[in-house]
Amino acid sequence: MSGTTAGAPRATTAAAVDDPPSGRSDLAPSGLEPEGLRLSFSRVDTYRTCPLKFRFGYVDKLPSQPSPQLSWGSSIHAALERWWDQKLPSPPPVEDLLRGLYDGWDDAGFEGMDRDEKLRWYGHAQQVLRRHHARHASSYVPAMATEAWFELDLGDDIEVVGSIDHVTPTPSGGFGIVDWKTNRKAKTRSQVAGSLQLAIYALAARQLWGAEPDWVALDFVVPGARVTVGRHEIDTDGAVTAIRQVAAQIRSGEFEPRPSPLCGWCDYRGECPLFEGDGPDVPGTALVELKRLHRRRRRDQGRMAELEALVRSRLGDDALLDLDGGA
Ligand code: SF4
């Protein structure tokens, strides 16, 4: 919640690239040399999700597959970027937003898809953008910056790069930071406050504009909800610590697999030792199922404790004696 421990700022360059999980595009080419580590939010997030997936994608550089979800998110993002980037004094018409979708449509994830099915995806994207326009046209303020590229030096030869989707001026003379998301559901306020990505952006803002944002927000364009938190709610020191920890683990070659329900969408399952073999006896499948059952058991045990306390307080201990019998 306080000031950063990041190292000295470095010169910035303008470029509209980033490598977010939505797969918009990849980072500028850079290896993961043991000395100089070039990370991004996406890379750190991938490592924290599964270190082995990180190794497959960023160290071994195995190719990933395009998907409808990634291409759809990328297309919406391209349209938003173009619309907000005009920085006109009054809001450009919705047709501009839809034209941006048409011109920037990423077809890679839709190859081989039935035409009607593809049109459904396209129509949904139009609907999402129309809603975005309706939400923002009446309170429109020209953007201060879009896709603002940064290169943040955290010291110890660790650099974090990325680009900030949308920076908007605030009435106080400051600015707010927005990242557009194409998730189906919005996150909660506490999840947004704990966002590593927004903490990185708050650090980057200080480097780019010499000031911290008044607020940061994730704008969930599909449900049409913006979740905003104040700068004081963002833990930039914690973010720097987390990134340094990931960097240390990468440097020491810690790339263990970390199975989770997300394995179902992992491009590298074919290479993953946990998913060798067929059927339900595959260790990765068993581990994911086991984690799910453990989560459910913890939830059930918590609820059982609540119910037992309630029954005990109303009916006494004897009411709990025969719970397992008489079935
Ligand atoms: S399949 Fe799962 S455990 Fe294996 S690399 Fe992918 S995310 Fe990691």
Boltz pocket constraint, residues with backbone or C-beta under 6 A from the ligand:
constraints:
  - pocket:
      binder: B
      contacts: [[A, 49], [A, 50], [A, 51], [A, 52], [A, 53], [A, 257], [A, 258], [A, 259], [A, 260], [A, 262], [A, 263], [A, 266], [A, 267], [A, 268], [A, 269], [A, 272], [A, 273], [A, 274], [A, 275], [A, 284]]
      max_distance: 6.0
